[in-house]
């Protein structure tokens, strides 16, 4: 059950058995620093993933056709893996999926890919897809650890997409039908599993971090509700990604839990100072406004560079990094003929410099009389 997810987290913890297993896989698929095109070995590994008997690979490929990265992945399969074109099994399907993930420029690209696979036509189980993503995340992280040339952003995109999936907060449904009674608080009194009970038996101490890892819909929120009810003398802060979830949280959690969005928490400690100065922008910086702030006028047309600098800033805001660097720049951009081109090293350097200058001015509370550089909520 979920072997790749377990291996991924064990590898992150540097467990000896996990290190040995991943090393064995890298050698088996020729994913080494000395091997040219080692990333193809990763695709070959993913292509060997089995699927359930109800899955029709050709139908899944038809579903994936709606994604903008599908044509590029198909061309790559044709040129690099011609032997997979004639196979009737899932090999071509998974190879195409893996290449679309590798070509992804943002978390949104992978999220759109998963949206495609949620179509009833695909018949792929969510667990099958997340296992493949954990497989890729494990190998990509290992490749970076061994200095095999590969962008760290791809691992980050997969990791963050999985994080959003597994921490998608909805108001919890009962674990099983026929096992629900309403307690005095009005919350469904769910019979807890032994894993949930183990969490409730642990009283958190000051300075301690407790991480609960579980798949979507398995009862994380109901466990937290029970935990807050049991330790009513403690105060908790429940953070959500959007206002609707935070509002729902206020209805189901007891009074010792404060429910907020991440943005409202940041606004209370930082954002309000920018609002007082008239320097808070509640929406994102538009490409149009960024193009007027650019210093470097050579090379790409300003509007195109405005798009790539905007993407660089968004990638930085989505990361835990403290400085903008080349890892945050997009790998590809759309030229004036609407064709995708790879970003050149020189253009990446300009993007980093421009994004750093804009971010530096955004952070200033004073000294921007025209208020051209406003702080955004993500910032």
C-alpha positions in Angstrom: 0.0 0.0 0.0 1.4 3.4 -1.2 5.0 2.1 -1.4 6.4 5.1 -3.3 4.9 7.6 -0.8 6.4 5.7 2.1 9.8 5.4 0.3 9.7 9.2 -0.5 9.3 10.2 3.1 11.8 7.6 4.4 14.3 8.8 1.8 13.8 12.4 3.1 14.5 11.2 6.6 17.7 9.5 5.2 16.7 6.1 6.5 19.4 3.6 5.4 17.1 1.1 3.8 15.4 3.8 1.7 18.8 5.2 0.7 19.9 1.8 -0.5 16.7 1.1 -2.3 16.7 4.4 -4.2 20.4 3.9 -5.1 19.5 0.5 -6.5 16.7 2.0 -8.6 19.0 4.8 -9.9 21.6 2.2 -11.1 19.0 -0.1 -12.5 17.6 2.7 -14.8 21.0 4.3 -15.5 20.1 7.5 -13.7 23.7 8.6 -12.8 25.7 11.8 -13.1 27.9 10.1 -15.8 25.0 8.9 -17.9 23.8 11.3 -20.7 20.1 11.9 -20.7 19.6 10.2 -17.3 16.2 11.8 -17.0 15.0 9.4 -19.7 15.7 6.6 -17.3 13.2 8.3 -14.9 10.6 8.3 -17.7 11.3 4.7 -18.5 10.8 3.8 -14.8 7.4 5.6 -14.6 6.3 3.9 -17.9 6.6 0.5 -16.2 3.9 1.4 -13.6 1.0 -1.1 -13.8 -2.6 0.1 -13.7 -6.0 -1.3 -12.7 -7.8 -3.7 -15.1 -10.5 -1.2 -15.9 -8.1 1.5 -17.1 -8.0 1.9 -20.9 -4.6 3.7 -21.7 -5.8 5.0 -25.1 -8.8 6.7 -23.4 -6.6 8.3 -20.8 -4.4 9.6 -23.6 -7.4 11.1 -25.2 -8.3 12.8 -21.9 -4.8 14.2 -21.6 -5.0 15.8 -25.1 -6.8 18.8 -23.6 -3.7 19.8 -21.7 -1.4 22.3 -23.4 1.7 20.2 -22.7 0.4 17.1 -24.3 1.7 17.8 -27.9 5.2 18.4 -26.6 5.1 15.2 -24.6 3.9 13.2 -27.5 6.7 14.5 -29.8 9.2 13.5 -27.1 7.7 10.0 -26.7 7.9 9.6 -30.5 11.6 10.6 -30.7 13.0 9.2 -27.5 10.8 6.2 -26.8 9.7 4.9 -30.2 9.4 1.3 -28.8 6.5 2.5 -26.6 4.4 3.7 -29.5 3.2 0.2 -30.5 2.7 -1.2 -27.0 -0.9 -1.8 -26.1 -0.3 -1.5 -22.3 0.0 1.6 -20.1 3.7 2.3 -20.9 3.0 5.0 -23.5 0.3 6.6 -21.2 2.6 6.8 -18.2 5.6 8.0 -20.2 3.4 10.8 -21.6 2.2 11.7 -18.1 5.8 11.7 -16.8 7.0 14.0 -19.6 4.1 16.4 -19.1 5.1 16.7 -15.4 8.8 17.2 -16.3 7.8 19.9 -18.8 5.6 21.7 -16.3 6.6 25.2 -15.5 4.5 25.7 -12.4 2.3 23.9 -9.8 -0.7 25.0 -11.8 0.5 23.0 -14.8 0.4 19.8 -12.7 -2.9 20.7 -11.1 -4.4 21.1 -14.6 -2.9 17.7 -15.5 -4.7 16.1 -12.4 -7.9 17.9 -13.4 -7.8 16.2 -16.8 -7.3 12.8 -15.1 -10.3 13.4 -12.8 -12.5 13.0 -15.9 -14.8 9.9 -15.5 -13.5 8.7 -18.8 -9.9 8.2 -17.5 -10.8 5.4 -14.9 -7.5 6.1 -13.2 -7.7 6.0 -9.4 -6.4 9.0 -7.5 -4.0 6.7 -5.6 -2.4 5.5 -8.9 -1.7 9.0 -9.9 -0.3 10.2 -6.6 1.9 7.1 -6.4 3.4 8.0 -9.7 4.0 11.6 -8.5 5.6 10.3 -5.4 7.8 8.0 -7.5 8.9 11.0 -9.6 9.4 13.2 -6.5 11.6 10.5 -4.9 13.9 10.1 -8.0 14.1 13.9 -8.7 15.1 14.6 -5.1 17.7 11.8 -5.3 19.0 13.2 -8.5 19.5 16.6 -7.0 21.2 15.0 -4.0 23.7 13.3 -6.3 24.3 16.5 -8.3 22.7 15.1 -11.5 21.7 18.1 -13.6 17.9 18.7 -13.1 16.0 21.7 -12.1 14.8 21.7 -8.4 11.6 23.4 -9.5 10.2 20.2 -10.9 10.5 18.4 -7.6 9.1 21.5 -5.9 6.1 21.6 -8.3 5.3 18.0 -7.5 5.8 18.3 -3.8 3.6 21.4 -3.5 0.9 19.9 -5.7 0.8 16.8 -3.5 0.8 19.0 -0.4 -2.2 21.0 -1.6 -4.0 17.8 -2.4 -3.4 16.1 0.9 -4.1 19.2 2.9 -7.2 20.3 1.0 -9.4 21.2 3.9 -13.1 20.4 3.6 -15.5 19.8 6.4 -15.1 16.2 7.2 -17.6 13.6 6.3 -18.3 10.6 8.7 -15.7 7.8 8.2 -18.4 5.2 7.8 -22.2 5.2 7.4 -24.1 4.1 10.5 -21.4 5.2 12.9 -22.4 8.8 13.5 -24.2 10.5 16.4 -24.3 14.2 17.1 -22.4 15.3 20.2 -23.3 18.4 22.3 -21.2 20.7 20.0 -23.3 19.7 17.0 -20.3 18.0 15.4 -20.6 14.5 14.1 -19.4 12.1 16.8 -17.3 9.9 14.7 -15.9 6.6 16.0 -12.1 7.1 15.8 -9.7 4.7 14.3 -6.7 3.5 16.3 -4.5 6.0 14.4 -6.7 8.9 15.3 -6.9 7.8 18.9 -3.2 7.6 19.1 -3.0 11.3 18.0 -5.6 12.2 20.7 -3.6 10.4 23.4 -0.6 12.7 22.7 -0.7 16.0 24.5 1.4 18.5 22.7 4.1 20.3 24.7 5.4 23.9 24.3 8.0 24.0 21.5 6.9 20.7 20.1 5.8 20.0 16.5 3.4 17.2 15.7 2.8 16.4 12.0 -0.2 14.4 11.0 0.2 12.7 7.5 -2.9 11.4 5.8 -4.5 11.2 2.4 -7.4 13.5 1.4 -10.7 12.7 3.0 -9.3 10.3 5.7 -10.4 12.5 8.7 -7.6 15.0 9.4 -10.1 17.8 10.3 -12.4 15.6 12.4 -9.3 14.5 14.3 -8.3 18.1 15.0 -11.8 19.0 16.1 -11.7 16.1 18.6 -8.2 17.1 19.7 -9.3 20.7 20.4 -12.3 19.4 22.3 -10.2 17.1 24.5 -7.6 19.7 25.3 -10.1 22.6 25.9 -7.6 24.4 28.2 -5.2 24.9 25.3 -5.6 27.6 22.5 -5.2 26.6 18.9 -4.8 28.5 15.6 -6.4 26.8 12.5 -5.0 28.2 9.2 -6.7 27.6 5.8 -5.8 28.6 2.2 -9.1 30.4 1.5 -11.8 32.3 3.4 -14.6 29.8 2.7 -12.7 27.0 4.5 -11.8 29.3 7.4 -15.5 30.3 7.8 -16.5 26.6 7.8 -13.9 25.9 10.4 -15.4 28.6 12.7 -18.7 26.6 12.6 -17.2 23.2 13.6 -14.3 23.9 15.9 -14.8 24.7 19.6 -14.2 28.2 21.0 -10.6 27.5 21.9 -9.7 27.4 18.2 -9.1 30.6 16.2 -9.7 30.1 12.4 -7.9 32.3 9.9 -6.6 32.3 6.4 -2.8 32.5 5.8 -3.4 35.9 4.2 -5.4 37.3 7.1 -2.6 36.2 9.5 0.0 37.9 7.4 -2.1 41.0 7.1 -2.5 41.3 10.9 1.3 41.3 11.4 2.6 42.9 8.2 0.0 43.8 5.6 -1.8 46.4 7.7 1.3 48.6 7.7 1.3 48.7 3.9 -2.4 49.4 3.9 -1.9 52.4 6.2 0.7 53.7 3.7 -1.6 53.1 0.7 0.9 50.5 -0.5 -1.2 47.3 -0.4 -2.4 45.7 -3.6 -5.1 43.2 -2.9 -4.7 41.6 -6.3 -1.6 40.3 -8.2 0.8 42.6 -10.0 -0.4 42.8 -13.6 2.0 42.0 -16.4 1.1 45.4 -17.9 2.2 47.3 -14.7 5.4 45.2 -14.3 6.4 46.0 -17.9 6.6 49.7 -17.0 8.9 49.0 -14.0 11.5 47.1 -16.0 15.0 48.6 -16.2 16.6 46.5 -18.9 15.2 47.5 -22.3 17.2 45.2 -24.6 16.5 41.6 -25.7 12.9 40.4 -25.3 9.9 42.8 -26.0 8.9 44.4 -22.7 5.5 42.8 -22.5 7.0 39.3 -22.9 9.7 40.0 -20.3 6.9 41.4 -18.0 5.3 38.0 -18.2 8.4 36.1 -17.3 9.3 38.5 -14.5 5.7 38.2 -13.2 6.1 34.4 -13.2 9.5 34.6 -11.5 7.9 36.7 -8.7 5.0 34.3 -8.3 7.3 31.3 -8.1 9.3 33.1 -5.4 6.2 34.0 -3.5 5.1 30.4 -3.6 8.4 29.1 -2.2 10.0 29.2 1.2 13.2 30.8 -0.2 14.4 34.1 1.2 16.0 35.4 -2.0 15.0 35.4 -5.6 17.3 33.2 -7.7 17.5 31.5 -11.1 15.4 28.5 -9.8 12.4 30.8 -9.7 12.6 31.9 -13.4 10.3 30.1 -15.9 11.9 27.4 -18.0 9.9 28.4 -21.1 8.3 31.5 -22.5 5.9 32.2 -25.3 7.4 34.5 -28.0 5.7 37.1 -30.2 4.7 34.3 -32.6 3.1 32.4 -29.7 5.7 29.7 -29.9 7.2 28.2 -26.8 11.0 28.9 -26.4 13.4 27.9 -23.6 14.7 30.7 -21.5 18.3 31.5 -22.3 20.9 31.8 -19.4 21.3 35.5 -20.2 17.5 36.2 -20.1 17.2 34.2 -16.8 19.9 36.5 -15.3 18.0 39.6 -16.4 14.7 38.2 -15.0 16.4 37.6 -11.6 17.8 41.1 -11.5 14.5 42.7 -12.5 12.5 40.6 -10.0 14.9 41.4 -7.2 14.7 45.1 -7.9 10.8 45.1 -8.0 10.7 43.0 -4.8 13.2 45.3 -3.1 11.0 48.3 -3.9 7.8 46.5 -2.9 9.1 45.9 0.6 9.8 49.6 1.2 7.2 51.3 3.3 8.5 54.8 2.5 10.3 56.3 -0.5 7.8 55.4 -3.2 5.9 58.6 -3.5 4.1 57.5 -6.7 3.2 54.2 -5.2 4.3 52.3 -8.3 5.6 49.3 -6.2 2.7 48.0 -4.1 3.0 45.0 -1.8 0.7 42.1 -2.8 -1.1 39.7 -0.6 1.2 36.8 -1.7 4.2 39.0 -1.0 
